Amino acid sequence: MKKIILTLIAALGLAAGAAHAAGGDTIAWDKAPKKTTDLASLQNGAKVFVNYCLNCHSAAFMRYNRLRDIGLTDQQIKDNLLFTTDKVGETMKSAIDPRQAKEWFGANPPDLTVIARSRSAIGKGDGVDYLYTFLRTYYRDETKATGWNNLAFPSVGMPHVLWELQGSRRPVFEEVESHGHKTQVFKGWEQITPGVMTPQQYDETIADLVNYLAWMGEPAQNTRIRVGVWVMIFLGFFTVLAWRLNAAYWKDVK
């Protein structure tokens, strides 16, 4: 229980730190294409998560065998998602040494089990929208130690681990004067070097990744929704039945 509480605090701390560092965020969040019932999307998201995120970030409250819920067999999990020494029943632990991580990044990368549930902002969106925006707004910045910066989280310590997929970009701003004050307004992106994916393919990959993160934060959500629908159907049927029985019982009572 103590471990769960500490992980939640760490995730919330990351979110709060992001808001503080961004000064309220510099850009609007994009709406993520949520599809946690799409098994193909979740499977691809799990693959991206294991290949690119699990090197530094753990998901300490998610076991590999829970991926059966998104249509994967134990053999598929072993062949495609497990490291050599891991077993299907184990939790998703990062490969990085926490001491090295703290030395390299200034802090140990947070656990991502509930990261999609820990970040939201009124008028901007939920945690999935934030992650979808964050992972698509990295840009080259040679003034930073990692060589990268982020519009959704300025001065972020995390490097752009997906840069080979997206390529290198720089943001384009336009100076706008309003009420006597000049401000920089984000207008779009300029591609410096191409990635192995097209912009559309990269956006789709990130959508799959954040959908997996959203599912991982509550693996039972699809079952809960499905059961909830049947419960509402039953209650609706029972209400009609009770109403008709009541009418039949009282029809001869004056």
Residue, then its C-alpha position, 0 to 999 in steps of 0.5 A: m500500500k505504501k508503494i502505491i501511495l508513493t508512486l501516485i505522489a511521484a506521478l502527481g509530482l511530475a504533473a505539478g512540476a510540468a505545470h510549474a515549469a511551463g508557467g501554465d503551459t505555452i500551447a494548447w493541448d491537442k485532443a488525443p484520438k482515444k480508442t482503448t477498445d481498439l486491441a490493435s492500437l493497444q497492442n502496438g502501444a504496448k510494443v512501443f512502450v516496451n521498446y522505448c519507455l521501459n528502458c528508463h520508466s517502470a510500470a511497477f503495478m502492471r504484470y506482463n500477463r495482464l496483456r492477455d486482456i488486450g488479445l496477446t497470448d503468453q507466447q506472443i508476450k514472451d517473443n515480442l515484449l519480454f527481456t531475456t531474464d523476465k517472466v510473464g508473471e513479473t511486473m514491468k520493471s525498467a532496465i536502468d539503474p536508479r542511481q545512474a538515472k538520477e545522475w544522468f537526468g537529475a531524478n529517477p524517472p517516474d513510474l508510468t503505471v498511472i501517468a495518464r490519470s495524473r495530468s489534467a487541466i480545466g479547459k485543456g484536457d485530460g492526461v491522455d491529451y497532455l501526453y499526446t501533446f507532450l510526445r509530439t512537441y519535442y524540438r531541438d534546443e542545443t542550449k539544453a543538456t539533452g539537446w532537446n526541449n518541449l513546448a508542453f513542458p519547457s526545460v524538460g529533463m527527459p530527452h526525446v527518445l522517439w526522435e529517430l521516428q519523428g526526426s528533428r524539428r524546430p517550432v515556428f513562432e509569429e510575433v503578435e502585438s496586443h494591447g501594446h504588448k508583443t508576444q510570440v505565438f506558436k504557428g507550426w513546425e519546420q522539419i530539420t531532418p526527417g524521421v523514419m516515419t511520416p508525421q501522420q505515422y508518428d502521430e498514429t504511433i503516439a496515439d497508440l502509445v498514449n492509449y496503452l498508457a490510458w488502458m494500463g492505468e485502469p485495465a478493467q475500464n473496458t470491462r467496467i463500461r461493458v458491465g455498466v451498459w448491461v446493468m443499465i439495460f437490465l435496470g431499464f427493463f426492470t423499471v418497465l416491468a415493475w411499472r406494468l406490474n404496479a398498474a396491473y395490481w392497482k387497476d381494480v383498486k378504487 
